[in-house]
Amino acid sequence: MAMRRSLAPLLILSVIPTALAGSPPEAAASPTGAAGDGGIEKACKGTQFVATCVDMLKANPESKAASPRRLAELAFAYLVKEGPALSAEAKRAMAAAKNPETLSCLTTLDGEVGGYFSPLAKLGALQSDANKFREVKYKLTQMLSIPPGSGAMCSEVAISSEPVIKKMWKYEDLVQVTLDLMDGAAKADSSLAEPPATEEDHAEH
């Protein structure tokens, strides 16, 4: 059985080309410190998946002049927009799958990807709203407190036969990247600092 993270260096970011360009126009660039040349690389160095982060953000021309906060907003917009399309692709692969191991892998991964984008989509666009930014950051922190367990579910046969599997793994990496970018933005802008856990706990209940 193939473990999920052992294949990370081999994964190619193949799902990003158009989604970022279609991010919500109403989320205007933050006035807090534009990134400028090298800003993408600097922000992405603070993430767990640097190359994935750079590839995602460079796919959107807006990223070049974006502030750290705006880079995080663009990453969040990508997750919300790309998740449903990726899930639809996975379901088509599931319908065509003949190997039980492949079907099991796809089913598990599709559930995990849906578990990310569905709650995030309900939160709505960030729209340069500091309260919404903190809410999204808190939600992502909750989601990632339990690592995805899909690695042991996917055999080498499944991985080699269905390219969408690697795309879904990459999507999971981008969830972590988005949280890391948000954390970086919060360090640069105190207004984005995560509120006390007790306040959020009350909101959850």
N, C-alpha and C positions, 0 to 999 in steps of 0.2 A: 504494500500500500504506500502511496506517495504522501509525504507530509507536506503541508501547505507552504510553510515558509522556506523549505529547502529549495523550492523552485523560484523564489523571488528574483534572483539575479537574471533568470532566463526570460522573465515575463516582459512582454513588449506592450507599451501603452498604445492600444489600438482602438480605443473607444472614444477618444476625446475630440477629434477634429472640429466638429461643428457645434457641440452643445454649449460650450462656453460663450461662443460668439452670440448665442441667443439668450444670454442672461438678461434678467429684467432691467429695462432701461431706466426705470424710476429710481433704482438704487444708485444714486449719484456718488461720484468719487468723494471720499472723505477729505476734508481740508487738512487733516492732520498728517503732514509730512509725506509728500509724494515719494514714491520709491525711486524713480529715475533709473539710469543705467546701472545694472547690477543689483537693483532692488529685489528682483525676483530671486536671484541666487542667494542673496543675503537672508531673505525671509525663509526660503526653503531649507537653508542649512539648519534651521531650528526644528525641522520636522524629522520624523523617523524614516521617511522614504523620499530622500532628496531628489533623485532623478525623476521619480514619478511626479513630484510636486512641480519641478521646473517644467517638465513637458506639458502638464496640464495648464499652467498659467501662461506659458509662452504661446499656447494655442489661441489665446485671446489678446489682440493688440492692446486692449485697454490696460492690461496688466503692467505694461512697461512704465506707465506714468502713475500707477496706482499707489496709494498709501498702504502700509501694512494692514490696516483695517479693511480697506477695499479689496485687497488680495484675498483676505479671509471671506469676504462677502461673495466674491466671484467663485471661490471654491465651493461655498455652500450652494450657490445657484446651480453649479454644475451637478452636485449630488442630487438636487431636487429634480432637475431636468432630465438627467441621463438615467436615473434609476428605473423609471417605468419602461423606457425603451429597452434597457438591458434585460429587465424581467420578461418583457414580451419575447425577446430573442431566446431567452432560456426556455420559455414555455413551448416555443416552436421546436426547439431541440428535444425537449422532453417528449413531445408528441411523436417525434420521429425516432426516438431512441429504441434500440432493439436489445441492447445489453443491459441487464438488471443493475450492474454496478454503475454504469453511466447514468441511468435513470435515477438511482439513489443519490449520486453525487449532485446531479442537476437539481433535484428536488430540494436537497438540503441547502445548497447555495442560493437557490431562488428564494427560499424562505428567509435566509439571512439578509439578502439584499433588500427584500421587501420590508423586513424588520427595521431597516435603516431609513429608506426613502419615504415610506408611508407616514411615520410620525413626523419626520422633518417637513414634509410637504404641508402638513396640517398647521405647522407653525407660521407659514406664510413667508413672504419676502422680507429681508432684513430692512430695506429702505432707510439705511443710515439711522436706525433707531437703536440707541444704546441699550434700552431695556430688552428689546427683542434680541439683540446681539448676545447679551448675557444669558437670556433664556435658552437660545440655541446652543451656546457653549455648555451650559449646564446639562442640557439634554444629551449632547454628544458625549460628555463625560460619563453620564449614566450608562449610555449604550455601550461604551468601550470599556466599562468596568468588568465586563464579562467577555473575554476574547472569543472570537469566532472559533467554532470547533469543527470546521469543515475539512480540515486537512486529512484526517485519517479516513474520511468517507470517500475519497477520490482515488481510484486506481490509476496506474500508468495508462491502461487501456482507455479509460474515460478521458483522461487529460489529453491524450494524443488524438482522440477522435472528435472532441468537441472544443473548438477554439473559445466558445463563450465561457467556458470554465475559467480560463485565465483572465478573461475580461472581468468576470465577477470577483475574482480574487483581487484584481487591480482596483476595482471599485471599493472593496473593503479597505484597501490600503489608503484610498483617497478620503475615506471617512476619518481615519486617523490623521492624515495630512491636514484636513480642514480644522480639526480640533487644535492641532499644533499651531497652525497659522493664527487661529483665534487667541490662543494663549500668548503668542508673540505680540499680537496687536494689543492685548490687554496690558502687557508690560510696557508698551510704548505710550499708551493712553489710559490713564488711571480711571477715566469715566467708564471704561469697559471692564473694570475689575469685577470678578465674579462676586455676587452678593453672598452674604453668610449662608451657610448650608441650612440653618434653621429657617430662614425666610423661604427658601425654595421648598423645604420639606413641607411647610404649611401650605404652600401653593399646590403641591402635589396631592395633598390630602384634603 
